[in-house]
Amino acid sequence: MVHPADPHRSADTTGSAQETWVPLYSGDTAHGQDVPGMLAALLTPLATGGVPVFVASTHDADLILVPGSRLDLAVQLLRAAGHRVAEAGAQHRSPTRSN
């Protein structure tokens, strides 16, 4: 189950327990079901740059969550890999391939 962070939960003092994960949504630009590699194209630059991810996939799109503290780095890595990252609100950005 994926759900929003509860700001009122009792605090576990470890950094990973307190980290807010921010979504990147890859469904804004449709690509055919028979086109392989879209998720890999997004995850490879993040992995290479050392950004941890949590992924949830649906029929329509992939939701990639990155630690909020690494969001700027994630955006830089995706853009450097040729993806366009559109601002869609304070906590939602959409990477798409710009070919």
Buried (B, 14 or more C-beta within 10 A) or exposed (E): EEEEEEEEEEEEEEEEEEBEBBBBBBBEBEBEEEEEEBBEBBBEBBEEBEBBBEEEEEEEBBBBBBBBEBBEBBBBBBBEBEBBBEEEEEEEBBBBBEE
